[in-house]
Structure formats: structure tokens, C-alpha cells
């Protein structure tokens, strides 16, 4: 289901939800201060596909924190691929 999702798609989705990005040599941190949620990613280029397990983790955490429900997450990623 989440094959060929790029880091750029996930980064855009998260920044659109108010996450702030800090990039460094060891990767990217995307933090949402209000919900105390942070995602740590290895150094990806925007065009790099990320592992389905990472996509699933982001989806689950956003839903659990009340930031974006799972169905809306799937819809946004489907639209981003079109």
C-alpha cells in the first residue's frame, strides 16, 4: 500500500500539519511542539523512497496524537502520488 512513497511526500505532509524541520548531517528531525511529536529520519533526499514501516509509523503516530486520522493520511498520500 505504501510502496514508492518518497521522503519528500512525507516531509510535505508533515510540514503542512505544522511540523518544523531541522536538517543535519545525520538526517532530518520533524517536530510538532504542540503535540510533543517528533519523527527522526536518516539522511534522505526528497526523491528517495522510504520504507513502508516508516510510513506506517508516521500514520499511526499522527492518528494516535489526533493530528490526522489514518484514512485522511491515506487519502493525502494517494493524492500526492497522482
C-alpha positions in Angstrom: 0.0 0.0 0.0 2.8 2.5 0.9 5.4 1.4 -1.7 7.2 4.2 -3.5 6.3 6.9 -1.0 9.1 9.4 -1.1 10.6 11.3 1.8 9.6 14.5 0.0 5.9 13.4 0.2 6.1 12.6 3.9 8.1 15.8 4.6 5.5 17.9 2.8 2.6 16.2 4.6 4.2 16.8 8.0 5.2 20.4 7.3 1.7 21.0 6.1 0.5 19.9 9.5 2.7 22.4 11.3 5.9 20.3 11.8 9.1 22.2 11.9 12.1 20.6 10.1 15.7 20.6 11.3 18.1 19.0 8.8 21.6 17.9 9.8 24.3 15.6 8.6 22.7 12.7 10.4 19.2 13.2 9.0 16.1 15.2 9.5 14.1 15.8 12.6 10.5 16.9 12.1 8.9 18.2 15.3 5.4 19.3 16.2 5.8 21.2 19.5 2.1 21.5 20.4 1.6 17.7 20.4 5.2 16.8 21.6 5.6 14.6 18.5 8.9 14.2 16.7 10.0 12.0 13.8 13.6 11.2 13.2 14.7 10.2 9.7 18.1 9.2 8.3 19.5 11.5 5.6 17.1 11.1 2.7 16.8 13.1 -0.5 13.3 14.2 -1.3 13.1 11.7 -4.1 14.2 8.7 -2.0 11.5 6.2 -1.3 11.1 5.4 2.4 10.4 2.1 3.9 6.7 1.1 4.3 7.3 0.5 8.0 8.3 4.2 8.4 5.2 5.3 6.5 3.1 3.1 8.8 4.8 4.6 11.9 4.1 8.1 10.8 0.5 7.2 10.0 -0.1 5.6 13.4 1.5 8.4 15.4 -0.4 11.1 13.6 -3.6 9.2 14.3 -2.8 8.5 17.9 -1.9 12.1 18.6 -5.1 13.4 17.0 -3.2 15.3 14.2 -4.5 13.4 11.2 -6.7 10.3 11.1 -5.5 7.2 9.3 -8.0 7.5 6.4 -7.1 11.1 5.8 -3.4 10.2 5.8 -4.0 7.5 3.1 -6.1 10.0 1.1 -3.4 12.6 1.2 -0.7 10.2 0.1 -2.8 8.9 -2.7 -3.4 12.4 -4.0 0.3 13.2 -3.6 1.2 10.3 -5.9 -1.3 11.2 -8.6 
